[in-house]
Amino acid sequence: SEHRRILAVSFTSRKFPDRAPEGCVELRTFVGGAMQPEELDRSDEEIIELVRKELQELLGVTGTPDFVHVARWNRAMPQYHLGHIERVDFIESRVQQQPGLALAGNAYRGVGLPDCIHSGELAAESILNQLTPQTAKA
């Protein structure tokens, strides 16, 4: 199996067309993570070089970038441990016993933005469903 340092590449200018000028592409590349935390100890130049090398190997990208920015977000993504879902199920069953309380966020069932949005929507829906019967009685 290939040992890649790149964890993910997001084509941000495809998601958000105004992020790059016409004829250009903006890529957001992720390295490091929980399994390779030492990657964050590299210099900016080393990170840029390894990303350029791997993007060339993976995608055939050969051009020189017009703009490069390195940001380090150490321990930024929650790491779910064995038994996480069971713990979340238990916590949620207890929360359901508390009227007007709901949980939302990336600590429960997904770390990505879409997961967080979905989590927030479910929490809001749960609280609204609890309020509806009381409103009808008034």
MIPA-190079 format. One record per residue: residue in one letter; x, y, z of N, C-alpha, C, O, CB in turn. Coordinates in pm, whole numbers. Atoms other than C-alpha are relative to their C-alpha. Glycine has a CB too. Layout:
<rs>
+--------+--------+--------+--------+--------+--------+--------+--------+--------+--------+--------+--------+--------+--------+--------+--------+
! residu !    nxx !    nyy !    nzz !   caxx !   cayy !   cazz !    cxx !    cyy !    czz !    oxx !    oyy !    ozz !   cbxx !   cbyy !   cbzz !
+--------+--------+--------+--------+--------+--------+--------+--------+--------+--------+--------+--------+--------+--------+--------+--------+
!      a !      X !      Y !      Z !      X !      Y !      Z !      X !      Y !      Z !      X !      Y !      Z !      X !      Y !      Z !
...
+--------+--------+--------+--------+--------+--------+--------+--------+--------+--------+--------+--------+--------+--------+--------+--------+
</rs>
This chain:
<rs>
+--------+--------+--------+--------+--------+--------+--------+--------+--------+--------+--------+--------+--------+--------+--------+--------+
! residu !    nxx !    nyy !    nzz !   caxx !   cayy !   cazz !    cxx !    cyy !    czz !    oxx !    oyy !    ozz !   cbxx !   cbyy !   cbzz !
+--------+--------+--------+--------+--------+--------+--------+--------+--------+--------+--------+--------+--------+--------+--------+--------+
!      s !     84 !   -119 !      0 !      0 !      0 !      0 !     88 !    124 !      0 !    199 !    124 !     52 !    -95 !      0 !    122 !
!      e !    -74 !   -125 !      7 !    110 !    354 !    -66 !     -4 !     72 !    133 !   -108 !     79 !    199 !    -56 !     89 !   -111 !
!      h !     -2 !    -83 !   -121 !    221 !    563 !    228 !     -2 !    146 !    -45 !    100 !    202 !    -85 !    127 !    -30 !     90 !
!      r !     17 !   -140 !     40 !     87 !    908 !    150 !     -8 !     86 !    124 !    -64 !     46 !    226 !   -126 !     19 !    -87 !
!      r !     11 !    -96 !   -110 !    124 !   1208 !    373 !   -123 !     87 !    -17 !   -176 !    140 !     81 !    126 !     87 !      8 !
!      i !    123 !    -75 !     24 !   -169 !   1384 !    209 !   -117 !    -85 !     49 !   -133 !   -200 !     10 !    -17 !     37 !   -152 !
!      l !    120 !     68 !    -50 !   -487 !   1290 !    393 !   -120 !     26 !    -89 !   -203 !    -63 !   -110 !    -31 !     44 !    142 !
!      a !    115 !    -38 !     82 !   -731 !   1476 !    170 !     36 !    124 !    -82 !    123 !    202 !    -45 !   -126 !     28 !     88 !
!      v !    -12 !   -120 !     83 !   -752 !   1733 !   -107 !   -141 !     48 !    -30 !   -225 !    -29 !    -78 !     80 !    -28 !   -133 !
!      s !    131 !    -60 !     28 !  -1049 !   1966 !   -137 !     18 !     99 !   -114 !    101 !    190 !   -107 !    -60 !     69 !    127 !
!      f !     -4 !    -92 !    114 !  -1106 !   2140 !   -469 !    -94 !    116 !     32 !   -206 !    122 !    -18 !    -42 !    -72 !   -134 !
!      t !     86 !   -107 !    -52 !  -1239 !   2455 !   -303 !    -54 !     90 !   -109 !   -164 !    144 !    -95 !     77 !     83 !    100 !
!      s !     51 !    -86 !    108 !  -1271 !   2648 !   -629 !   -110 !    -70 !    -80 !   -179 !     -5 !   -159 !    113 !     41 !    -92 !
!      r !    115 !     69 !     61 !  -1513 !   2379 !   -753 !   -123 !     17 !     88 !   -234 !     32 !     38 !     31 !   -152 !    -20 !
!      k !    111 !    -20 !    -93 !  -1726 !   2414 !   -441 !    -45 !    146 !      0 !   -164 !    176 !      6 !     41 !    -42 !    142 !
!      f !     25 !   -144 !     -7 !  -1697 !   2794 !   -440 !     73 !     66 !   -117 !    189 !    105 !   -103 !     47 !     60 !    138 !
!      p !    -66 !    -46 !    123 !  -1625 !   2919 !   -796 !     74 !    133 !     11 !    172 !    153 !    -61 !   -102 !     11 !   -106 !
!      d !    -67 !   -129 !    -10 !  -1526 !   3271 !   -689 !    128 !     -4 !     84 !    189 !    100 !    107 !    -95 !    102 !     58 !
!      r !   -121 !     12 !    -82 !  -1237 !   3139 !   -479 !    128 !      8 !    -82 !    235 !     32 !    -26 !     -2 !   -131 !     76 !
!      a !   -119 !     -4 !     84 !   -999 !   3133 !   -776 !    -32 !     73 !   -130 !   -145 !     65 !   -179 !     53 !   -143 !    -30 !
!      p !     23 !    -69 !    127 !   -956 !   3347 !  -1089 !    -31 !    -99 !   -113 !      1 !   -218 !   -103 !    123 !     84 !    -37 !
!      e !     32 !     81 !    118 !  -1081 !   3216 !  -1424 !    126 !    -73 !    -48 !    233 !    -12 !    -60 !    -59 !     88 !   -114 !
!      g !   -113 !     78 !     50 !   -855 !   2937 !  -1548 !     92 !    -53 !    109 !    190 !   -121 !     79 !     78 !     81 !    -94 !
!      c !    -82 !     47 !   -113 !   -711 !   2868 !  -1201 !    -83 !    -91 !     90 !   -206 !    -90 !     86 !     56 !    120 !     81 !
!      v !     65 !     92 !    -94 !   -790 !   2607 !   -938 !     60 !     23 !    138 !    181 !     38 !    153 !     18 !   -149 !    -45 !
!      e !    -48 !     -7 !   -138 !   -769 !   2641 !   -562 !    -16 !   -137 !     63 !   -125 !   -195 !     61 !    -76 !    109 !     82 !
!      l !      1 !    128 !    -70 !   -678 !   2325 !   -373 !     32 !     24 !    146 !    122 !    101 !    179 !    101 !    -99 !    -64 !
!      r !    -31 !     -1 !   -143 !   -688 !   2284 !      2 !     42 !   -142 !     34 !    -35 !   -237 !     16 !   -124 !     49 !     89 !
!      t !    -58 !    131 !    -23 !   -466 !   1996 !    106 !     26 !    -21 !    148 !     74 !     69 !    217 !    130 !    -18 !    -82 !
!      f !    -13 !     31 !   -142 !   -458 !   1826 !    444 !    110 !   -104 !     21 !    114 !   -206 !    -48 !   -133 !    -51 !     58 !
!      v !   -103 !     96 !    -39 !   -157 !   1652 !    599 !      2 !    -10 !    152 !    -53 !     75 !    222 !    142 !     42 !    -56 !
!      g !    -13 !     15 !   -146 !    -79 !   1523 !    946 !   -106 !    -91 !     56 !   -109 !   -210 !     27 !     -8 !    136 !     68 !
!      g !    107 !     78 !    -61 !   -379 !   1411 !   1142 !     49 !    -82 !    118 !    166 !    -77 !    155 !    -62 !    -92 !   -103 !
!      a !    -30 !     77 !   -120 !   -391 !   1177 !   1438 !    105 !   -108 !    -25 !    180 !   -145 !     65 !   -126 !    -64 !     54 !
!      m !    -93 !    109 !     30 !   -188 !    909 !   1260 !    138 !     50 !    -42 !    233 !    -28 !    -44 !    -58 !    -88 !   -108 !
!      q !   -128 !    -56 !     44 !     90 !   1143 !   1139 !     23 !    138 !     63 !     51 !    233 !    -10 !      5 !      9 !   -154 !
!      p !    -13 !   -132 !    -61 !    116 !   1426 !   1395 !    136 !     65 !    -22 !    148 !    187 !    -16 !    -27 !    -10 !    147 !
!      e !   -135 !    -53 !     22 !    489 !   1463 !   1326 !      9 !     88 !   -125 !    102 !    168 !   -137 !    100 !   -114 !    -11 !
!      e !     -2 !    -82 !    122 !    406 !   1618 !    988 !    -12 !    149 !     34 !     40 !    233 !    -41 !   -114 !    -41 !    -94 !
!      l !     15 !   -140 !    -39 !    313 !   1940 !   1170 !    130 !     61 !     50 !    142 !    183 !     61 !   -106 !     13 !    107 !
!      d !   -130 !    -50 !    -45 !    672 !   1967 !   1295 !     89 !     41 !   -116 !    194 !    104 !    -95 !     70 !   -106 !     83 !
!      r !    -79 !    -39 !    118 !    802 !   2014 !    941 !     -8 !    151 !    -20 !   -101 !    216 !     26 !    -50 !    -75 !   -127 !
!      s !      3 !   -142 !     36 !    889 !   2360 !    815 !   -107 !     22 !   -107 !   -149 !    -73 !   -173 !    140 !     49 !    -50 !
!      d !     96 !    -31 !    107 !    644 !   2538 !    585 !     53 !    -47 !   -134 !    -21 !   -106 !   -214 !    -29 !    152 !     -4 !
!      e !    -60 !     37 !    129 !    885 !   2479 !    296 !     -6 !   -151 !    -21 !    -33 !   -196 !   -132 !    145 !     49 !     -7 !
!      e !      5 !    146 !     12 !    901 !   2104 !    368 !   -143 !    -48 !    -28 !   -164 !   -137 !   -110 !     53 !    -67 !    128 !
!      i !    140 !     37 !     23 !    522 !   2077 !    386 !    -42 !     33 !   -142 !   -104 !    -48 !   -210 !    -93 !     71 !    101 !
!      i !     35 !    -42 !    137 !    480 !   2271 !     62 !     62 !    -95 !   -101 !     -5 !   -135 !   -196 !     47 !    145 !    -27 !
!      e !    -69 !     89 !     94 !    736 !   2051 !   -114 !    -63 !   -139 !     -1 !    -83 !   -195 !   -108 !    148 !    -10 !     36 !
!      l !     59 !    134 !     -2 !    583 !   1722 !      3 !   -139 !      2 !    -62 !   -177 !    -94 !   -130 !     -7 !    -55 !    144 !
!      v !    133 !    -10 !     61 !    234 !   1841 !    -97 !     13 !     12 !   -151 !    -59 !    -55 !   -225 !    -78 !    121 !     58 !
!      r !    -19 !    -15 !    146 !    356 !   1952 !   -441 !     40 !   -133 !    -63 !    -11 !   -169 !   -169 !    107 !    107 !    -30 !
!      k !    -46 !    130 !     53 !    534 !   1618 !   -493 !   -115 !   -100 !     -6 !   -134 !   -167 !   -108 !    114 !    -56 !     88 !
!      e !    109 !     97 !     -1 !    232 !   1411 !   -391 !   -113 !     41 !    -93 !   -176 !    -46 !   -155 !    -53 !    -18 !    141 !
!      l !    103 !    -43 !     95 !    -12 !   1625 !   -592 !     43 !    -31 !   -143 !    -41 !    -65 !   -227 !    -27 !    151 !     14 !
!      q !    -49 !     36 !    133 !    209 !   1568 !   -896 !    -18 !   -150 !    -24 !    -64 !   -190 !   -131 !    149 !     39 !    -16 !
!      e !     13 !    145 !     14 !    213 !   1192 !   -835 !   -146 !    -44 !    -11 !   -180 !   -130 !    -92 !     66 !    -70 !    118 !
!      l !    141 !     41 !     -6 !   -160 !   1167 !   -759 !    -84 !     58 !   -112 !   -167 !    -11 !   -171 !    -58 !     39 !    132 !
!      l !     89 !    -71 !     93 !   -313 !   1425 !   -993 !     70 !     52 !   -125 !      4 !    108 !   -214 !    -64 !    114 !     71 !
!      g !    -73 !    -53 !    114 !    -40 !   1514 !  -1240 !     17 !    151 !      3 !     43 !    212 !   -101 !    -70 !    -39 !   -126 !
!      v !    -14 !   -145 !    -14 !    -24 !   1871 !  -1107 !    148 !     34 !    -12 !    230 !    -15 !     66 !    -58 !     51 !    136 !
!      t !   -140 !    -33 !     23 !    299 !   2023 !  -1240 !     29 !    149 !      9 !    146 !    188 !     18 !     43 !    -51 !   -134 !
!      g !    -22 !   -145 !     -2 !    249 !   2400 !  -1231 !     49 !     50 !    134 !     35 !    -16 !    237 !   -127 !     71 !    -37 !
!      t !    -42 !    -68 !   -122 !    398 !   2636 !   -979 !   -119 !     77 !     56 !   -183 !    151 !    -18 !    121 !     96 !    -26 !
!      p !    117 !    -70 !    -55 !    132 !   2766 !   -741 !     22 !    152 !      4 !    132 !    200 !     27 !    -30 !    -51 !    141 !
!      d !     -5 !   -146 !     -9 !     50 !   3137 !   -752 !     -4 !     45 !    145 !     49 !    152 !    179 !   -117 !     62 !    -77 !
!      f !     16 !    -36 !   -141 !    -30 !   3139 !   -381 !      3 !   -126 !     84 !    -59 !   -227 !     49 !   -133 !     79 !     24 !
!      v !     -7 !    114 !    -93 !     51 !   2904 !    -94 !    -11 !     54 !    141 !     50 !    155 !    176 !    132 !    -82 !    -19 !
!      h !     13 !    -37 !   -141 !    -53 !   2927 !    270 !     -1 !   -127 !     82 !    -77 !   -219 !     54 !   -129 !     85 !     26 !
!      v !     -4 !    115 !    -89 !     34 !   2679 !    543 !    -62 !     41 !    134 !    -19 !    139 !    195 !    147 !    -53 !     19 !
!      a !     62 !    -22 !   -131 !   -189 !   2668 !    851 !      8 !   -129 !     78 !    -20 !   -237 !     25 !   -150 !     48 !    -14 !
!      r !    -10 !    119 !    -86 !   -134 !   2430 !   1138 !   -116 !      2 !    100 !   -134 !     99 !    174 !    137 !     -5 !     74 !
!      w !    111 !     14 !    -93 !   -437 !   2310 !   1332 !     22 !   -130 !     76 !    -35 !   -233 !     42 !   -140 !      0 !    -74 !
!      n !    -35 !    119 !    -77 !   -298 !   2068 !   1588 !   -122 !    -52 !     76 !   -190 !     23 !    145 !    115 !     31 !     96 !
!      r !    110 !     69 !    -70 !   -554 !   1817 !   1722 !   -135 !     67 !    -26 !   -216 !     81 !     66 !     28 !     -3 !    151 !
!      a !    122 !    -74 !     33 !   -834 !   1999 !   1540 !   -121 !    -90 !    -22 !   -235 !    -46 !     -3 !     24 !     82 !   -123 !
!      m !    112 !     88 !     30 !  -1047 !   1698 !   1449 !    -19 !   -100 !    114 !     76 !   -165 !    157 !     23 !    -75 !   -134 !
!      p !     25 !     99 !   -105 !  -1213 !   1487 !   1718 !     35 !   -141 !    -50 !      9 !   -175 !   -166 !   -147 !      5 !     46 !
!      q !    -33 !    139 !     32 !  -1087 !   1130 !   1723 !    -92 !    -88 !     82 !    -83 !    -92 !    205 !    151 !    -32 !     28 !
!      y !     94 !     87 !    -70 !  -1361 !    884 !   1808 !     71 !   -129 !     41 !    139 !   -192 !    -41 !   -124 !    -31 !    -88 !
!      h !    -63 !    121 !    -52 !  -1244 !    595 !   2025 !    -97 !   -117 !     -9 !   -218 !    -99 !    -28 !     46 !     21 !    145 !
!      l !     79 !    121 !      2 !  -1367 !    237 !   2028 !   -113 !     11 !    102 !    -88 !     45 !    218 !     87 !   -125 !     28 !
!      g !    115 !     -9 !    -88 !  -1717 !    230 !   2177 !    -67 !    137 !     -1 !   -160 !    161 !     75 !     40 !    -35 !    139 !
!      h !     53 !   -138 !      4 !  -1788 !    594 !   2088 !   -150 !      3 !    -28 !   -225 !     71 !     42 !     75 !     81 !   -106 !
!      i !    142 !     -4 !     39 !  -2124 !    530 !   1919 !    -88 !    -52 !    115 !   -195 !      4 !    140 !    -24 !    -85 !   -128 !
!      e !     77 !     53 !   -113 !  -2245 !    321 !   2214 !    -11 !    105 !    111 !   -118 !    120 !    171 !     66 !   -129 !     54 !
!      r !      5 !   -107 !   -101 !  -2151 !    604 !   2454 !    -94 !    111 !    -42 !   -172 !    162 !     39 !    141 !     57 !     25 !
!      v !     89 !   -105 !     51 !  -2328 !    858 !   2233 !   -145 !    -46 !     11 !   -231 !     32 !     53 !     34 !     35 !   -147 !
!      d !    137 !     53 !    -13 !  -2638 !    635 !   2220 !    -49 !     10 !    145 !   -162 !     52 !    170 !     -6 !   -147 !    -47 !
!      f !     37 !     -7 !   -142 !  -2638 !    614 !   2602 !    -26 !    145 !     43 !   -127 !    174 !    107 !    112 !    -63 !     87 !
!      i !     16 !   -142 !    -37 !  -2590 !    990 !   2645 !   -128 !     56 !    -59 !   -204 !    125 !     10 !    122 !     83 !    -49 !
!      e !    122 !    -51 !     64 !  -2865 !   1067 !   2394 !   -126 !    -56 !     66 !   -226 !     15 !     77 !      0 !    -35 !   -149 !
!      s !    119 !     56 !    -67 !  -3105 !    830 !   2572 !    -26 !     73 !    131 !   -142 !     92 !    169 !     19 !   -152 !     27 !
!      r !     16 !    -77 !   -124 !  -3043 !   1022 !   2896 !    -47 !    142 !    -29 !   -131 !    196 !     43 !    133 !      4 !     79 !
!      v !     38 !   -137 !     37 !  -3076 !   1361 !   2724 !   -148 !      5 !    -37 !   -217 !    102 !     -5 !     86 !     51 !   -118 !
!      q !    141 !      3 !     39 !  -3415 !   1258 !   2582 !    -93 !      3 !    121 !   -210 !     37 !    108 !    -28 !   -125 !    -83 !
!      q !     81 !     -3 !   -122 !  -3538 !   1229 !   2941 !     -6 !    139 !     62 !    -76 !    161 !    161 !     56 !   -100 !    102 !
!      q !     -4 !   -137 !    -51 !  -3466 !   1600 !   2997 !    -72 !     92 !    -98 !    -14 !    128 !   -200 !    147 !     47 !     23 !
!      p !     75 !    -85 !     93 !  -3736 !   1815 !   2833 !     74 !    131 !    -31 !    129 !    196 !     59 !   -139 !     32 !     56 !
!      g !    -63 !   -125 !     43 !  -3599 !   2106 !   2633 !    150 !     -6 !    -18 !    213 !     96 !    -45 !    -31 !    106 !     98 !
!      l !   -144 !     15 !     15 !  -3247 !   1966 !   2613 !     30 !    -86 !   -122 !    -33 !   -190 !   -143 !     63 !    -63 !    127 !
!      a !    -46 !     77 !    115 !  -3076 !   1847 !   2296 !    148 !     28 !    -19 !    197 !    134 !     21 !    -82 !     35 !   -130 !
!      l !   -143 !    -15 !     25 !  -2715 !   1798 !   2192 !     25 !     13 !   -149 !    -43 !    -48 !   -230 !     79 !   -119 !     58 !
!      a !    -40 !    -14 !    140 !  -2550 !   1906 !   1869 !    149 !     31 !     -5 !    204 !     89 !     89 !    -83 !    112 !    -71 !
!      g !   -141 !    -33 !     18 !  -2196 !   1930 !   1738 !     78 !   -114 !    -61 !     22 !   -218 !    -95 !     61 !     38 !    132 !
!      n !    -84 !     99 !     67 !  -1904 !   1740 !   1596 !     55 !   -107 !     94 !    129 !   -195 !     51 !    115 !     69 !    -69 !
!      a !    -50 !     99 !    -96 !  -1835 !   1540 !   1911 !    -85 !   -127 !      3 !    -52 !   -221 !     75 !      4 !     61 !    138 !
!      y !     95 !    110 !    -14 !  -2123 !   1300 !   1851 !      0 !    -98 !   -117 !     39 !   -213 !   -100 !   -138 !     55 !     17 !
!      r !     19 !     95 !    111 !  -2184 !   1151 !   1505 !     61 !     46 !   -132 !     14 !      5 !   -238 !   -146 !    -24 !    -19 !
!      g !    -67 !    -41 !    123 !  -1955 !   1321 !   1254 !     70 !    133 !     19 !     18 !    224 !     83 !   -100 !     10 !   -114 !
!      v !    -82 !   -118 !    -23 !  -1683 !   1582 !   1240 !    -10 !    105 !   -109 !     30 !    220 !    -89 !    143 !    -41 !     15 !
!      g !      7 !    -94 !    111 !  -1753 !   1745 !    904 !   -111 !    102 !     16 !   -203 !     84 !     96 !    -18 !    -74 !   -129 !
!      l !    101 !   -105 !     -5 !  -1955 !   2059 !    848 !   -139 !    -54 !    -32 !   -234 !    -19 !     38 !     36 !    111 !    -97 !
!      p !    134 !     55 !     25 !  -2245 !   1867 !    687 !    -53 !    -81 !    118 !   -173 !    -77 !    148 !      3 !    -88 !   -125 !
!      d !     41 !     77 !   -119 !  -2250 !   1636 !    992 !    -47 !     94 !    110 !   -147 !     67 !    178 !    115 !    -88 !     51 !
!      c !     36 !    -98 !   -105 !  -2262 !   1938 !   1225 !   -133 !     66 !    -31 !   -216 !     86 !     59 !    109 !    107 !     15 !
!      i !    127 !    -61 !     40 !  -2544 !   2099 !   1029 !   -114 !    -98 !     26 !   -217 !    -61 !     83 !      2 !     41 !   -150 !
!      h !    103 !    103 !    -21 !  -2741 !   1773 !   1035 !    -26 !    -18 !    150 !   -142 !    -31 !    192 !     44 !   -134 !    -63 !
!      s !     14 !     14 !   -145 !  -2676 !   1739 !   1409 !    -81 !    115 !     58 !   -168 !     94 !    142 !    138 !     -6 !     66 !
!      g !     75 !   -117 !    -46 !  -2804 !   2093 !   1469 !   -146 !     -5 !    -40 !   -234 !     30 !     38 !     62 !    126 !    -53 !
!      e !    138 !     11 !     47 !  -3113 !   2032 !   1258 !    -78 !   -102 !     82 !   -193 !    -79 !    119 !     -3 !    -38 !   -149 !
!      l !     67 !    103 !    -81 !  -3194 !   1713 !   1449 !    -29 !     51 !    141 !   -135 !     24 !    197 !     85 !   -128 !      7 !
!      a !     20 !    -54 !   -135 !  -3148 !   1891 !   1783 !   -114 !    101 !      0 !   -198 !     99 !     90 !    130 !     66 !     51 !
!      a !    108 !   -100 !      8 !  -3373 !   2180 !   1676 !   -135 !    -68 !    -19 !   -234 !    -30 !     43 !     26 !     99 !   -114 !
!      e !    123 !     75 !     25 !  -3634 !   1937 !   1545 !    -50 !    -68 !    128 !   -169 !    -67 !    157 !     23 !   -106 !   -111 !
!      s !     36 !     66 !   -126 !  -3628 !   1745 !   1874 !    -64 !     98 !     97 !   -166 !     67 !    159 !    124 !    -65 !     63 !
!      i !     54 !    -99 !    -93 !  -3688 !   2058 !   2079 !   -133 !     54 !    -51 !   -226 !     72 !     27 !     99 !    116 !     20 !
!      l !    128 !    -47 !     56 !  -3959 !   2184 !   1842 !   -110 !   -102 !     21 !   -223 !    -65 !     53 !     15 !     31 !   -149 !
!      n !    100 !    106 !    -22 !  -4137 !   1849 !   1867 !    -45 !     -5 !    145 !   -160 !    -38 !    174 !     57 !   -135 !    -42 !
!      q !     37 !     -3 !   -142 !  -4129 !   1880 !   2246 !    -89 !    119 !     32 !   -174 !    111 !    120 !    126 !      3 !     88 !
!      l !     77 !   -122 !    -26 !  -4275 !   2231 !   2234 !   -139 !     -5 !    -61 !   -232 !     55 !     -7 !     74 !    120 !    -52 !
!      t !    126 !      0 !     74 !  -4556 !   2157 !   1989 !   -120 !    -41 !     85 !   -221 !     29 !     83 !     11 !    -92 !   -118 !
!      p !    118 !     38 !    -80 !  -4789 !   1968 !   2230 !    -36 !    107 !    104 !   -154 !    132 !    127 !     25 !   -133 !     70 !
!      q !     27 !   -102 !   -100 !  -4754 !   2239 !   2497 !    -63 !    123 !    -64 !   -153 !    184 !     -5 !    128 !     39 !     74 !
!      t !     54 !   -117 !     70 !  -4827 !   2516 !   2246 !   -146 !    -25 !    -38 !   -228 !     66 !    -31 !     83 !     32 !   -126 !
!      a !    137 !     32 !     41 !  -5140 !   2335 !   2128 !    -98 !     10 !    117 !   -215 !     43 !     97 !     -5 !   -142 !    -60 !
!      k !     86 !     -6 !   -117 !  -5277 !   2324 !   2485 !    -30 !    144 !     42 !   -134 !    170 !    103 !     65 !    -74 !    116 !
!      a !     15 !   -139 !    -46 !  -5236 !   2699 !   2542 !   -116 !     71 !    -64 !   -140 !    188 !    -35 !    125 !     77 !    -27 !
+--------+--------+--------+--------+--------+--------+--------+--------+--------+--------+--------+--------+--------+--------+--------+--------+
</rs>
